[in-house]
């Protein structure tokens, strides 16, 4: 059996880093970890080929040489999936699909032959068993939660690592919290499941011996869902990092409760973590209670962020506008929080009602759902009727974006971050020539060509005089800012 594994294209989004990747000559931010793991679950005798459309184009001969096409996708990749299916169906090939998009919306793809849904450790063996018998069903689904200690190592040989800015691994699935807008507990459950410490070390070894020596993103939606287990894993990672001269700079996603546990913070430092994405959502207590994000209430969120920054963790923050309790004052409160906290990477999006979430069910019951969510909450679309006047919401959202991503405010916020931040992690190794070219291009664009270059130079000189050891970090964040401006300031809501 010859199988072609296809990963659809992402649109130009906040997290695509498309406009930043060109500075370091990379084609995509992250590899398709799901497909690489699925590949390891398929029979060894199968001939496998992976095409990531974010890295290269799909050729007719790729399709012609395959017996089966397997597609995995998230909701945000929906348009690319439709293009792929339209093209592949002319070749009369068996099309099999799985992943978050199809688990929630498989009914929208009548031309796909078979859906292998939910978690693959359960449904892929079911599919393979029936395929071998010649009795393939159209849909395979299961509510069971697999033991991920049996999940295999991703098949890294299927990609060219040099195409990517970072590699990725998964340590856990599931989240103990119940934010009503989030579909993580729908997909992966409320009880966090973890791989064993030795299993995680094996995955780090696989990347190390493949030759990788740069950033690694742990894709867990809440890495610290079970603090006891994650501490056991971090103890082993910290030992491994010390033994291998810290070859990877790690980052992940976690709840702000991380800042409540200094032991955990210190273990992240010892394990060479440099950053964490945190769902702040809003500085407004009433909105946090409304959406069920109780873990963020009763805290000085700004001080929690600064504690993490002082401990060598750059905090990337997720923010949401459009809660029922939002009002005319919510927009300025969000601007003030973002600027004062020094969260340079602030992903501000409109609330999306994702399929099967508690939010979606509530709004559907109230007759407020307008359409399916796009899966990209920064694409400036609304899929439900808000309580606040829509025009007010539109104006306020655009005001937040244009304020925080204007060069003046972006570089001011960057100085606030650099002033607080202390660097502990050993940086990713980037080829010296690539680094020189990236710095040269950054200076040319942000320092000489782009509007707001005065603010860029103010930030550079401030860094050189006050935190010269962070000049590389300052330029890196400047490059990210260039991407954010290209993506976020071109948004318009109708």
N, C-alpha and C positions, 0 to 999 in steps of 0.2 A: 504494500500500500504506500503510495506517495501522497503525502499530505502537505498542503500549503497553508501555513498559519499567517493570517493577515491581521495587522493592527491598523485600524482606520486613522485618518488624519484628524488632528485637532484644529479647530478654528484658531484664529489669532486671539488668544485670551490672556488674562492677567498672569496665569501660571505657565503659559507656553514659553515665556522668555525669548520669544522669537527675535526681538530686536536687540537683545543682549547677547544671545548666543553667537552672533556674527563677530563679536569682539574677540572671542576666543576660538573661533573656527570650529564650532560644534554645530551639529544639525538638529539635535533634540535634547531636551532637558533630562529625561529619564527613559530607560528602556521599557518595553512592555512586559513587566514582571509576571503578570497573570499568564500570558501565553507561554513564556519561558518555563513557568512551573507546570502548566498543562502539558507541554511537550514532554516533560519528564514522567508524566503519568501515562503516556501513550506507549504502545509496544516498542521495544528497542529495535525490532527488526524493520519497523516502518522507516521509510526515507522521509526526513522532515526538512522543510525549508521555511524560514520566517521572513516576511517582508513587512517592515514598518514603514507605512506611507508617510510618516513624518521625517523619514531619513532618505528614502528613495521612491521613485515612481514604480507602480505595478506594471509589469510588461505582459504582453499577450503570452509569451512563451512560459512565463511563470505559471499562468493558469493552465495552458495546454499540457504542461508536463505533470500536472497534479491529477490524482484520482479523487481527492477530496479537498474541499476548501473549509477551513475552520476560522471563524471570526470571533474575536472578543472585543467588547466595546463598552464604554460608559455613555451615559445619556448625551453628554456634550458632543459625542462623535456621531450622532445620529445621521446627520446629512451625508457624511462621508460613507457611512454604512450603506445608505440607499444607493449611492453612486456605485459602490463596489458590487452590490447585489445585482443591480441593473446590468452591469458589465459582465459579470460572471455567468449569469443565467443563459447568455447566448452560447456558452461553451458546453452546456449540458453537463455540468459537474455537480456532484453532491455537495450541498452547502450546509454546514453545521455551525450553529452559533450559540454563544454563552456570554455571561458577564452581566453587570448591573443593568445595562440598557435592555437586554432581552428578558431578564428576569422580571422586570416591571412592565415591559411594553411589547412582548413577543407577538401580540395580536396584530401589530401594525406591519408585520413583515410576511405577507402571504407567500412570497417567492423563496423563502428559506425552507429547506427540506426538513431540518431537525433542530430542535432546541435542547441544549443540555444546560439546565438552569441551576440556580442556587449554588451551593459549594461543590466544586468539582471532585473533591475526594470521595463524595457519595455518588454523584450522578454520572461521572465519567465511566467508572466500572460498569454501571448499569447499561450505558450506551454501548460500550465495547462488547459486552456479553451478547447483547441482541444483534449487534452488527455482525459478529462472528457467526451467529446462527442464521443470518439472513432474515431477521425478523425485527428490523429497526422500527421503533415507534417515532411519532413526530415530536413528542414532548417528554422530557425526563425532568422531573422535579422532586424535591424532597425537603421536608421541614427539619430533618435531622441535622444536628451540628457535628461535624466530623472532629475527630481527635487530630489536631494539626501536628502533633508530635510524629505523625506518620507521613507528613507532607514532604515530598522529595526536594532536593536542591535544584534550583532553576538550571536550565540547560544553556549556560552562557555561550557555548560555542556557536549558537545560532545567530549571534549578532557580532558586529564589529564595535567593540567597546569604545574605540576612538571617536565614534560618531556622537557620543553622549557626554554631557557635562557631568553627570553623576550616575552611579549605579544605585540599585535599590534592593532591599531585602524586607521581608515581613517577619515580625517576631510574635505578634498576637493578632487576634480578631475579637471584635466585640467591644462594648463600652457599658459601664455600669450606670451611666446617667440616662435621663429620659427627656432631652430637649425635643419639643414637639415638632420642630421643623426638620429634624435630622433623620435620615434613612439608614444610618449605620446599624441601629438596633433591629431594623426591619431586615437588613441583609445579613448581619452577623450576630445578632442576639445581644442580650443584656449582660450575660456572664462572660467576662473576658477569658479567652483560651490562649495559652502560651505554648510556644515551642520550648523544648528543654534547653538549659544552658549549653550543653554539649552540641546540640543541634545548631544553635546560633553560631557557635564557634566554628562548626563545620562549614557553615555558609560563608563566614568571613574568610576561612581558609580557602574556599573555592574561588573567591574573588582575588585573594592575595596571590594564589598560585597561577591564576589566569593572567597575572601581570598588572592588575589594576592598582593604582596608587593615587587615589584622589577622593573626591567626596562620595559618601554613601548615605542615602536617605532611607530611614526606616519608615515604611509607608503606613504603619499602624495609625488608626484614626484616634486612638488614645493609648499611647505607649505605656502610660502609668495606670491603666485601669485596675490592675492588681499590684499594689506597691510591693508587697512581700515577694511575689514572683519576679517582678522586674528588678528588684534589688539583687536577687540571687543571680540573675543573668548579667547585670552590670558588673558585679564582682568579677565574673569570669572574663567579660569583655575588657575590663581595666587591666587585668593580668595579661591578656593576649596583646593588648595595645603596647604595654611595656616591653613585652618579649619581642615584638615585631617593629619597634621603633615608630609607633603611631603612624601607620601607612594610610589610614583613612580618617577623614574628618567627618564626623557623624552629625546628623540632624534628624528631627522627628516631629510628630504632632503630639500634643498633650494638653490636658486641662490645666487651668491656672492654679489648681490645687497643688501642682508641682512646687510652687513657691512656699507652700506651707510645710514642706519637709526638707530641711537643710541637709539631712543625710543623703536623700535622693539627689539633691542638687550637686552635692560633692561627688557622688558616684558618677554622675553625668560628666563632670569635669575630669575625673580620673579616667573616664572612658573616651576622652577626646571628642566630646560633643561641642559643637560651636553654635547651634541654633535650635529653636523650637517654634513651631507654629501653634498659636493658642487662639481658641475661639473666645474672644472678648465679647463679641456681638454688639453690646451697647453699654455705656456707662450709666444708663437709667435703670434703677432698681425695679421699678414697676414693670418695665418691658422684660427684664430678666425673669421676674416671677411669672409674667404672662406666658412666656414660652417654655417654662419649666426648667430654666437654667439656674437652679437654686445653688449649684456649686459656686457660682460667681457672685452671689449676694452676700451682704454683710461683710464685705472686704474693701480695703483700699486698693482697688485694682491697679491704680497708677503706681503705688509703692511696690506691689507684687511684681509688676513688670520691671521696675528699676532694680529690685533685688536680683532678679534673674540676669539682667544686663551686667550688674556688678560682679556676677559670678561667671562671666564669660559666655553667656547665652544670648545671642541676638534673638529678640522676640519678634516674630512675624505675627501680625494680628488679623483675625477675621472679624469684620463688623457688618451689621445688618441694619438696614433702614426699611421701615414699612410695617412695624408691629402695630397692633390695634391701639396701643397706648401712646404711640408716638404723636408728638404735637409740634407746633411752630418752633418750640425751643430746643427740640431734639437735635436739630442739625448743627447748631452752634455748640451744643454740649459735646457732640461727637468730634467736631473740629478741634475744640479745646483739649479734649482728652488725648487725641492722637498727637497733636503738636507737643503737648506738655510731657507725654510719656516717652517721647522719642522712638515710637514704633515707626521705623522708616518704611517697612513694607506693610502697609495697611490696605488689606483687601476689603474695600467697602462695596457691598452689593445690596441689591434689593431683595427683600424676602421672597423666596420661592417656595411654593407648595409642591413638594415632591410626592410622587405616587406612593400610596400606602402609609404615609406618615400620619401621625395624630393631627397635625395641622391640616393636611389635605382632607381628612375625613370630616373635621369640624367645618372647614370652609365649604366643602361639598354639601353638607347637610344644610348649611345656611344659604345655599344657592350663590356662592361668591366665586366659584371656580370659573375661569374664563377659557383656559386652555391647558395643555400639558406643559410642564416646565421644560426649559431647554437644557437644564443641567449646568448652566453657567450663570451664576447670579451676578456677574458683572457685565452681562451683555445688555443691560438697560431695558429689559422687558419685564412686564408684570403679567403673571398668569392668574391673578385673582383681583377681586374688587376690594381696595383698601378702605379702612374706616376714615382715615384722613383724606381730605379732598385730593383727588388725583393730581390736579395741576400744582397744588401746594407741595405734594410729594415729589413731583417731577422737578420743580424748581429747587427744592431743598436738596435733593440728591445731587443734582448737577452742581449746586453751590459747594457741597462738601468736596466733590471730586476736584473741581477747578481750584478750590482753595488749597487742599492738602498736596496736590500734585503740581501746583505752580512752582517754577524754579525757586522763587523766593522762599516759600514755605517749606518746600522739600529740603533744600540745603540747610535751612534753619533747624529743621527737625533732625537732620543728619548730625549737625553739631551737638544738639541735645543728647542724641544717642552716643556719639563718640565721647562726650564729656563724662558720661556715666559708665560706659562699657570698659571692661578690663578683659584683655585677650589672654586666654589660657590654652586653647586648643592649638595644636600644631597644624599649620595651614596645609591645604591640598597642594600637591606638587604639580605645577604647570610648567611645561617647557619654557625655558628662559626666553627664547625667541618669540614664542606666542605671547608671553607676558609683556615683552617690550612693545610688540605690535599693538596689543590691547591697550596699553597705557597711552601710546602715541595716538591711537584712534580716539580714545576717550578725551584726551586733551584737545585734539583737533575739533571734535564735535561739540562737547560740552563747554570747552574753554574758549573756542574761537568762532564757531559757526552758529551755535544755537542761541536763541533768545534766552536771556537770563544768565549769560556767561559771567557777569559781574558777581552773581551770587555763588557760582561755582568757584571762582577764584577766592572769594571771601572764605568759603569753607576750606579750600586747600591750604591757604595761608594760616587759618586758625589751627588746622590740624598740624601743620609743620611746626608751629610755635608752641602748641599745647600738648599734642599727642602724636609726635613724629613717628612713633612705633606703629601707629594705626593708619599710615598714609595709604597702604595697600587696601585696607578695609574701606577707607574713604572713597577711593577710586572705584572699587568694586560696587559699592552702594550707589555711586554716581551713574554707573552703567545700568544698574537695575532701574534707577530713576528715569533714565532715558527711555527704557522699555515701557515703564508704567505710563509715562506721559503719552507715548505713541498709542497705547491701547486705551487708557482711561479717559483722556481728554478729547478723544474723538467720538465718545459715546453721545448719543442723543435719544431721548425717549419721546415717543409720539403718543 
